[in-house]
Amino acid sequence: MEKYKCIKEFYVPKYDENDTPTDEYVKIHKGSIYEYTEGYVGESDIRLYLEDEDGDCSYLDITYKRLNEYFERIA
């Protein structure tokens, strides 16, 4: 399992309980830790899961470009 630390805050769209995008956005906080586990198949390049699950966004579906711009690998 790989871990990534957010190095720069950014925003992602917020989704409702039916996985439909809303007009709201969620802030991804600098310093938050996300984990990557191989095996994700979806529309984005990678899915990261929030390590402590104590935030508004328990997982992120992002591109490798965004991963490289906003995160650093720490483990």
Order of alpha helices (4+ residues) and beta strands (2+ residues): beta-beta-beta-beta-beta-beta-alpha-beta
